[in-house]
Amino acid sequence: MLGKLLDFKQEGNRVSFRFEKGEGSLTPLKETVFRVFSGDSTIPSKAVEKTEHEAGKALCTEVCREEGGVRVSTRCMSALVGDDFSVDFYWADGSPLCREYRGERTLSKGLGEEERELMAGEGHFLAEEKKRHKIEVLKAIEGDECFYGLGDKTGFLNKRHYAYDMWNTDNPDPQVDSFRALYKSIPFFMARTDRGDYGIFFDTTYKSVFDMGKESRDYYYFAADEGNLDYYFIGGDTLPEILTEYTALTGRAPLPQLWTLGYHQSRWSYKTEEEVQYIGNMLRKLRVPCDSIHLDIDYMERYKVFTWDKERFPDPKRLLSHLGEEGFKIVTIIDPGVKVEEGYPLYEEGMKKGYFVTAPSGETYVNAVWPGDSVFPDFGNPQVRAWWARQQKLLTSAGVRGVWNDMNEPATFRGEIPGDIVFSDEGQKADHTRMHNAYGHLMAKATYEGLKEADGRRPFVITRACYAGTQKYSTAWTGDNHSIWAHLQMAVPQLCNLSLSGMPFVGTDIAGFGSDATPELLLRWVETGCFSPLFRNHCCLSAVRQEPWAFGKDVLDIYRSYVELRYTLIPYYYDLFREEEQTGRPILRPLVFHYEKDPETWETNDQFLIGDRLLAAPVLQQGVRRRVVYLPEGTWYDFWKGEAIEGKRAILQEAPLDTCPLYVKAGSILPRWPVQQYVGEKEIRELILDIYPGEGSCLHYRDDGESFGYREGAYAEYRFEVESSGRFTAELLHAGYTPYESLLLRCRGKEIRLSLSGEGKAEAKLW
């Protein structure tokens, strides 16, 4: 790409290289984190707002020429830079971790014109011809590599042998595993290898390609036709180590409000004030716990954002206040498209201030979405983001508690926005090709900042489109899935790969958005989805109703039981979010995340972990009433029966329609609450601890569940420990928030109630 290496120069931790056709640099940010860069350094990163490298510390232990190039060493790793800006990464002992592929790409000549015409005549999809790219990085496949991450992609957990595009795409067709692009672009993956683990983050918002060994069994590559060569290489011994360093670069999801971990009920659309109240009344009457009802586009006046339809919702403040008294928080959808209409304040103010994207000629660009002709805010401009942020007060003043950003790829009805449409990029002039993948990310950022200012509590934002780093501002759902079994099956690896891409607060539309759910599909989906961090039932206006009561009492009773299970586990989920904010470890985890030495976990697509203590093996196929479950090493307890099972083997598990196979690791301490109809319905003075024989410990966290006071120390933190002898101990480590009055220990059918002393210490003998 850059030709022969001519010279190099070291300036602190940064080593610059001069090649025949350009320049580049390699910078160790930590002992195992390197940045490889060539291009225009003035283009701002959307994901990396700061690099948490060890400021002032000399990370380079040696920089020297040797055969093959220039070696840059740290205490833990080294990088060998050669001609064409090839970069090989090694461990400190000289063993290779990830090396450049030195051969040429395998570019086939493709089909002849006659063959293409024949295939097109029958309607076969014809892939683009393989081509070279302006920026290409080829890495050798040297063993049993498995690739995980790459954000919101269809298909299976391991991405080896597949190829994907990073281009945020709204495609309402039923998604299958051959889709190359969906709503989100997160150009980061982790590799599990027999030489160690590593991650690569290709920080470009331009359209990029990731071919993970589809083109050749000898290499994988990532590439782009525009922008910079700018990637971060992260080495480590385990996948959790890699993810910790990646999220240190791109940010971590902040602790959410407690109520957001409850159940959310939605549909396109609950069209009137009366219908919304009816949904709330039914949920409370039938005792289905619920914290939030979501309003889709029909609450607006002719789909104009930041408006209310005065006929359908004559007094939204009164409605939301009444629902709030019943424990419901309202989340409203907002799209980026602003209706072209004289007299519409948002449109007129935006036009007056030049806040919308323009054609190269300078005219405001117009396309169509739900309200018809629409214009699009230029979110790359900080002033526009601040303006959009201020609009959130129109919602919060009515009592809205969260904002759901949709259509922000951005999706348009008259074809995709042309590549030359003019956008801003933090004070620079840019175009759509550069800002497309960052559009939803920047909209989420503006929404987050606006809610934080207007409401003061931790913002709750949902987004459909995003880029790397969006986890700092928003949760996400997987978009317009369908009520088909294939999409339930795909939900597990899809959510796990999003989690491994730094997006921990994720979920799917329970029972599917498009098509029609069946009673069995609804139940199997809620038995799976009740464990996803974002737990929302949502479907489209043309689909059969799929509220919990839609298919009769028997279905309702099972559905309710899994919603109740989720509510009892909310303190455990809250602990996991606290852990995520501190370490980057997600809530949902594929088995390989903790058991990567076991080859049986590398391709497990139908099971997952919740934290490191719970293992769910849901039924994902119609008519199945028993399934094979693989339990990793150690002892596991059947959650429902309490039986101990030795792991590192597969078992045949009965799974009637009302049962999702669920297991708890020996030595686990699970914090639980009693069932509530909504978070905060009951004052929790006593914490329930389900304890499973074995040896283990955990940290448990508590705060007010909504403010940022915890960042100033307003929280309580406990350490619970159980020994193999049966001795249990509890200790209050930090007393910045109201402590529990007592603990209820449950183990082997026995209950022990412990009062906590003034020092917050207690102990008991469990067996």
N, C-alpha and C positions, 0 to 999 in steps of 0.2 A: 504493500500500500504506500509506504513512504520511502522505499528504496534502501540503499546501503546505509548502515550506521556510520557516521563520520566522527562524532565527538560527543562528549558528555560533560556536565558541570553539576556539582553538588552545592546547594544552598540550604543549609540546615537539613531538614528531613526531605526536602524536595530535590529530586535529581532530574535535570533537564537533558534532553537528547536532541542532537542535530542529525537529521537524515538528508539524503540527497534531495528528497521532494517535500520536506517539511520538518516540523519539530513536534516533540512530545515530551511528556513528563511522567514520572512515577513517584508517588508520595506515600510512604508508610504513614497511616493515621494512627494505628496501634500496632502492636507487635505482630498481629495476624491479619491486619486490614490494610490493603493497598489500593490507592486510586491510580488508574491508568487514564491519561488524558492527552488528547490532541485536538486542537480546533480553536474556536472563538471563546475565550474565557469570560467574555462579557455577558454571554447568555446565562441568565439566572436559572438555577435549579429550582424546580417546583417542589421537590421532595426533601432535599437535604438543606435545611435552613441553617444548620450549624453542624460542624463535624466535632464530635466529642473526643478529639485526639488529645493526647497528653501534652498540653501546652508547655512549651519550653523544654520538653524532654527530648534528648537526642535518641531517636529510635533507630537510626541507621548505625549499626555496629561496624559496617565495612561497605565501601563502594569501590570496586576495582574491576579492571579489565581482565578478561580471561578468554580462553578459546570459546568462541561462540557468541561473545558479546560482553556486556557489562553486568556484573552481579551486584545487586543491592540487598544487603543482609540486615535483618533484625535479630534479636535474641532467639526468636522462635522459628522464623522462616526466612527464605530468600527468594528473590525474583531475578531471573536471568533475561536481560533485554537484548534482543538481537536485531538483525536486518529486518526491514519492513515493520518495525515496531512489534515484533513477536515478543511475547512475554511468557516464560515458563516459571512455574511456582514450585518451590521445593521446601521440604521441612529442613530444620536446622542441621539434621544429620546427613543431608544431601540426598535423601530419598525423594523421588518425584511425587507431587500431589496432582498437579494439573499442567499439562504441557501443550504448547501450540502444535497444531497439525501442520506439517511441513509440505504436504503434497498439494495438488490442485483439486479444486472442487469437481465433483462428478456431474458435469452438465450434459445431459442427453440432448440430441438434436430434436427430439419431440416427434410428433405425428406429422405426416405429410398432409397437404391441403385436402386431398381426396378423402383421407381417413378422418380428418376433422369434420368435413362436411357430412360424412356418413353418420358419425356420432351425434352431431348437432341435429341432424334430421330426425332422430328418435328422441331428442330432448336431453341427451346426456350432458351433464355438467363438464365443461372443459377447463381444467386448471390452467393458470397462467404458465407460460413458458418459463423455465428456470433461467435466471439471469444473474449476472454479477451485480454487486451493490457498491456504492461509493465507499461505504464503511462495512468491512466484513472481519469478524474475528472467528477463526476456526480453531477449535480445541479438539485434541485427540481423545477418542474413546479407547481406553486401555484396559478395560476389565469389565466388571459387573456393575457399572454405574447405573444408579436409579436417579431420576430427576423428579423433583417435587416443587410445587409452587406455581409460578406464572399466572397467579391471580384467578380471575373468573373465567375458567375454561371448561368446556364440556369434556366428557370422557372419563378416563380412569385416573387413579391416583398417580401412578408412575407415568411420567410424560415421555419416557424414552420411546423412540421410533415414531414420534408424532411431530407435526409442525404447526406453528401458530403465528397469527399476526397480532400485533399490538395496535389496534385501531378501534376505538370505542364504537360499537355497532348496535343499533336497535333493529333486531331481526325477529319479528313476531312468529315466524315459522316454528313448528315444534323442533326444539334443538336436539341435535344428535351428536355423536362423538366425532363426527368429521368436521364440525364447525371450526373454523380457524380463528374466529373473533366473536366476542360478545361485548357486553356493556362496559367492561372495565379493562384497563391496561396497566398491569403491574409487571414491568420487565425485570423480574427477580426470580431466581430459582435456587434451589439447594441440591447439591449432588451428594449422594451417599456412595462411597466407593470403598474398595478393599485397601486403599492407601490412606484413608482419612476422609473427612468431609470438607466441603467448601460451598460457598454461595457466590453468585455473581449478580450484581445489580447494574444493568445497562441504563444509565440515567439519561434517557432522551424521550421527549414528548412527541417527536416525529414518528411516523409509522415505522415500525420495526418488525423484523421477522426472527422467529426462534425456531430453528430446525434441530430437533433433539435426536438426530440420528435417523431421520426418515430418508434423507437423500443418500446417506452412506452409513454403513456400519462402522466405519473407521473414524468418523468425526461428527461433531455437532457444531453448529455455528449460530451466531446472532449477527444481525446486519441491519443497516438503514441506508437510505439514499440521500438523506439530508441530515444536517446537524453535526454534532461533535462525536468523536470517539471518546466516550466518557463512561468508564465502568469501574466498579468497586469489586475487588476480590477479597473474600473473607474465608480464611482457613480455620479449621477447628477439629476437635476430636469427636464432637457429637452434633446432631442437628439442633438441639436447644442452644448450644454455644453460638452457632452460626446465626440463628434467629435473634438472639440477644444483641449481637453486634449489628445486624441489619437494622433492627428497630432503634438502636442507639443512633444510627445515621438518619433514619427517615421519621422517627418519632413513634410514640406509643399511644394507644387509645387511653384517654383519661378515664378515671373511675366514673361510671355512669350513675345517674339517679337510680335509686332502688326500684322504683315503680316500673322503670323501663325493662326490668328483667321479668316482669309478669307477662300475662297473656294479652295479646292485642287482637281486636276483632275489626275486620275491614271488608269492604266490597266496593267495586265500581258499579254503582254508588249507593250510598244512603242519601237519598235525594232531598229529603225534607226534614224539618225539625221534628215532625211527628215520627218519622221512621227512625231517626237516631234515638229518640226517647224510647221507642218501642224496643229497639235492639237492647238498650240498656236495661229496660224493665224485664225483658225475657232472660237476660243473663243473670240478673239478681233473683228473679222468681225461680229459675231452674237451678240456682246455686252453682253456676259455672263461674269460678273466679275469673276476674278480668280487671285490668287496670286502664286499658286504653281503647277508645274507638277512633278509627281513622276516617277522615272525610276525603273522598276523591273529588274530582274536578267539578262535580255538579253543585257543590256548595257555593261556587262563585257566580257572579253575574256575567252570563255569557262567556264563561271561561276566562275572564280577565283576572289576572293574578292580583292578590291583595285587595280583593273585593268580596262582598257577601251578596248573594241573591236575596233581595229584600222580600220577595214573595215566599220563597221556600224557607228562608231563615230570617224572619222579621226582627228577631231580637237575639242575636247570637250570644251576647254577654249574659243575658238571663238564662238562656239554655245551658251554656257552659257552666254557669254558676250552679244551676240545679244539678247537672250531671256531676259536677265536682263534689257536691254534698253527698252523692251516692258513691263516691270513690273513683269516678271515671275521669281520665285526662284525655283531652281531645288533641289529636294530631292532624294537621291539615296539609294537603298536597300543595306544592308550588312548582310551576314550570318556569323555565327561563324566558320563553317567548312572551313578549309584551304586545298586546293587541294594538294594531294601528287604528286609532279612533280619536278624532278631535273631541276635546272635552274630557278625555280620560287622563286624570292628573299624572299618573305614572308615565304614560306615553309622552305627554306634553313636556314634563320636566326633563325626561331623558333626552328628548329631541333638542330641547333648548340648550342643554349642557353638553351635547355631543357624546352621550354615554353609550350609544349603540354602535355595533360594528358596521363598517362601510365597504362599499365596492371600491376598487382602485381609483375610480373617477371621483370619489369623495361623497357620493350619494349614500344615504343610509340603506343598508341591505335589507330586503324584505323577502321572507319566505312564509310558508303557512304551517301552523300547528292547530291545536284545538279551537282557538278563537277566530281562525281565519288568518288574514294577512297579519304578520307579526314581525317584530324587530327583536334583536338579541343583544342583551347587555354585554359590554366589553369587559369581562371579569378580570382580564389581565391588567386592567387599570386600577390601582389602589383606590382612586377616588370613586370609581364605579362600585367597587366592593363595599366601600363605606356607605355609599348611597343605598345599595341593596340591603346592607345590614340594617340601616335605619328603618326600612320598610317592615322589618319583623315586628316592630312595636304595634303596627296595625293589627297584628294577630294576637300578640301577647296581651294587649289591652282588652281584648275580648275574652281572655282566659285560655287561649291556646297554649299547650304545654310542649309541643314538639312540631317540627316541620319536616315534611317528606318531600325531598327534591326528586322530581321525575323528569323524563324527556331531556336530560341534560348531557347527552352525548356530544353535541346537541342533535336531537331527532327533529326532522323536518318532513313535511308532506310533499313538497315539490322537488324531490331529489336532494342529495347531500349538498351542503354548503360548498361552493367552489373553493379550491385551494388558495386562490389569490385574494379572497376577501380579507380586508385589513382588520387586524386585531392589535391590541397592545400587549406588551410583555414587560411589566414593571418599568415603564418609562421608555422602552424601546418599541419601535414599530415592528410588527410581526404579521404573519398571515395565518390562515386557517390550518394549513398543514402543520404548523408548529404548535398551535394552541388547541387543536381539536381534542387531543387526549387529556389535556389539562383543564378543559372547560368545566366538567362536573366537579373536579377537585377544587377549583377556585370558587365555584358557586357554593360548595359546601363550606369552604373557609369563611366566606362572607356571611352565610347563614349562621354558622357557629358564633362568629364574633357579634352578630346582631342580637342573637338570643341571649348571649352572655351579658351584653350591655342592657338589654331591655328587661330581662327577667331576673338576672343576678344568680340564678341557680345554674347547675351544670347543664349545658345545652343538650337537647336530644334532637339530633339531625339524622335523617335517613337519606341515602343517596342511591341512585341506580348506576350512575357512571362515576368512575373515579380513576385516580392515578396513584402511583406509589406515594405514601405519606398521608393519604386521605384519612387514615385511621386516627389522626390527631383531631379530626373535626367531626367525623360522622360514622355511624353504623351503615351497613349496606345490606340489601337483599339481592337475590340473584336475578331479578327481573321477571319477565313474562314467561314463566314456565307453563306447562300444561298439566291437566289432570289425567296423566297417563302413567302407567307403572314404570316406564323407562325413565321418566323424570324423577320419580321417587328414588329409583336405584341410583341415578346420577347425583342426587342431592348429597349423598355421603362424601364421595371423593371431591365433589365441587366445593363443599363447605370446608373440608379438610385442607384443600389446596389454597383456598382463600386465607384460611388461618395461618398456613405456613408461608403466606406472602405478606404477613404483617397486619392483616385485617381480622381482628379477633371477634368483633361484634357483628355477626353475620347470620343470615337465615334465608330460608326459601318461603314462598307463599304456600302455607299449609294446604294440602289437597290440590294445589295447582291453580293458576290464574285463568288460562284458557281451557277450552274443552269442558267436559262434564265429569264431575267426580262420581264415584260409586260409594255406597256405604262402606265397603271393605277398604277401598283406597283411602277414604277419609280417616278411618281408624288407624290403618297402618302408617299413614303420614303423621298423624298426631302423636303416635307412639314413637316416631322418629324425631319429629320436629319439636317435641316438648323438651328435648335436650339441646337444641340449637340456641345459641345466645339470644338471637332475635326470634321471638316466638309469636308469629302472626298468621292468622287465617285470612286469606284474601282471594277474591276471584272476580272475574269480569262480568259485565252486565248481561252478556249473552249466555252465561253458564248457569247450570242449575244452582239453586241456593245450597250453600255448604256451611251455614252456621251449625253449631253443635247439635241443635235440635232438628235439623232439616230431614233426617232419615229415621225419626222415631225414637222411642224411649230406650230401646236396647242399645242403640248406637250412642245416644246421649249419655247413658250411664257410663259406658266405657270411656268415651271422650272426656267426660268430667273427671274421671279418676286420674287421667294422665295430666290434666291441667292442675288438679290438686297436688299430684306428685311434684310437679314443677314448683308450686308455691312452697312446699315443704323444703325444697332444696335451694331456695333463693339465698340463704346465708352462705351455702357452699359456693354458689356461682359468684357471689359478691367477693368472697375470699379469692377466687380465681381471677377476677378482674383486678383485684389489688395486686396479686402476683404478676399479672400481665403488665400493669403499669410500671412495675419495678424491674421486670426481667425481659419482657417481650414474649413470654410463653403464652400461647393462646388458650382459649377455653376448650374448644374442640381440638382433639389431637389424633392423628392416625396412629395406629399401633407402632409403626416404625419410629415415631418420634421418641419413644422411650425404650424400644426393644429392637434397635437396628442391627444388633449382632445376630438376631434370629431371622434367617431368610424367609420364614413363613410370614413375616409381617411386611415384607417389602411391597407386596401387591395386594394387601387386604383392602378391598373396596367396599365391603358391606358391614364393617364394624368400626367403632371409633371409641376413643377415650374421652371422658369429660374430666379434665384435669389429669391427675395421675392415679386417682383412686377408683373411679367408676368406669366400667366398660359396658357399652351398649351394643347389642347385636340384633337390630330390628329385623323384622320380616319385610322383605321388599318385593315380594312376588305374590300375585293373586293366587288364592287357594292354598297356599302353603300353611301347614299347621305344625311343622317341626323343621328345624334347620340345623346345619352343622355350625358349631361355634368353635373358633380357635382361641384358646386361653394361653397367653404368654407364660413364661416361667414364673414360679412362685405358687402360692396358695390363693385361691379365689373363693369367694362365698356367693352363692346364689342369692340375689337380693330378695327374692320373693319367698324362698323356702329356708334360707339360712344354712344350707348344706355346704360343707367345705369340699372343694374340688382342686386337685393338683393340676397345675398348668403345664405348659409346653407340650400341649397335645390338643387334638380336636375332640369334641364331644357332640353327641346328637341330643339336641335340646327340644323338648316339646314346647310348642308356641301356639296355643289356641288364640282365637281372634282377640281376646282381651289381654294378651300377654306379649310384652317386648322382653326378650331375654336380657337380663341385666345382672352385672356381677360387681363385687366389691373386693378390692385387694386386701389380703390379710394385713392386719395391723393398722387399718384405716380408721380414722376418726371423722365421721361425717356430721358437720353441724346442720341442724334442721330446726324448722319452726313449725308450729301448728298451722293447719290450713286456714287461710284467710280469704275473704272474697275480694280483697284488694290489699296491696301493701299499705300498712298503716291502719288497717281496720282495728287491729288489736295492739295494745301496748305489750311488747315482748320483754318480759322481766326475767324469763327463764329460758336458757338455751338448751335444746335437746341435743345430745351427742350420741349417735349410734356408733358403737365401738365393736370392731371385729377382731377376734383373737389374733395375736401376732405381736409384732414389735413395730412401732411407728410413732410419728409425731406430726403436728401441723400447727400452723399459725392461724388464728381466727381474728377477724377484723370487724370493727363496728364503728359507725359514725352516724351523723344525722341523716344520711341517705340522699342529700340533695345539694348542699352548699359546698363551697370550696374551703370551708374552715379546716378540713382535714389537712390541707397543705400547710396550715399554721399550727398543727399539732392537736386539733380537736378530734381525736379519735381514741378508741380503746383497742388494744391488741393483746391477745392471749396466746400463750403457748400451752398446748395440750400434748401429753405424752403417755403412751402405754408401753409397758415392758412385757417381755415374753412371760414373766412370772405372774402377770395380771395386775401389777401395780399401776395405777393411774394417777397422774399428777396434773394440776392446772396452776398456771401462774399468770397473773396480769402483768404484762411487760410495759404497757404504756396506759396511763389513766387519764387521758385527755377528754373522755366522753363518758356519759352515764354507764356505769358497769352493770352487768347482769347481777341479779340478786341471788340466783341459784343456777345450778346445772342439773339436768336430768340425764343420767347415764343409762343407756339401754344396751345390754349385752347378754347374749345367750338366753333371752327370755326373762332376764332379771332387770329390775329398775332400781337405781340408787339415786336419791336426791341429795345433792351437796350444796350447802350454803357457802357462799364465798366470804372469806374473812375480810376484814378491813384492808389487809395487804393484798387481797385478791389471790390467795393461795388456798389450795385444797388438794386432798388426795383420797383415794379409795382403793380397796382390794376387789377386783372384778371376778377373779377366778382363782 
